[in-house]
């Protein structure tokens, strides 16, 4: 079945450091890929998405490129801020549609 | 900006009691979902709902669970006889399309079963 694997957390960075959170997926066909963010005490917010191979999703300085050849959708940001501290979830919707399948989440902590 | 709302934000109940979690999806959305997140674990799909019937459900969604859209705006999740292991954050989500459109999540209801 479809699945998503994320790098283990927590990830601790200093402010203005470069961020990469790895995400790989297993799916048949061409799933849609998403990054959701969960700030402390809050619900899930869509951060960015990509719906076909080589698409790049971007939002708030975060980027991720849909790589079909490596089945990856790594999240990157050039310069993190303390306010980026949150849990980040990679997720997919299979080509049959319907439910989101989430990775286990990666906690990011950014220190001033 | 339209948003998904959920009530209550926190529900405490005793084991064996029935609970109803309520959600108001975004008004022009047609696809509705419930997910749950046990503390420290990944977000898990429970059920999807379209055209007044369940489209898909996970193995977690057993006979103790049910969903309903009682009117044009609310979408509810009922747990008939709660167990300790039902303690989790429950998220409602809605979507304009099941395939390529994103799902918008509510803030969640934290259910604590004692």
Interface residues (C-beta under 8 A of the other chain):
Chain A: X32 X34 X36 X42 X43 X44 X45 X46 X49 X51 X89 X91 X93 X95 X97 X98 X99 X100 X101 X102 X103 X104 X105
Chain B: X33 X35 X41 X42 X43 X44 X45 X48 X55 X56 X58 X91 X93 X97 X98 X99 X100 X102 X103 X104 X105 X106 X107 X108
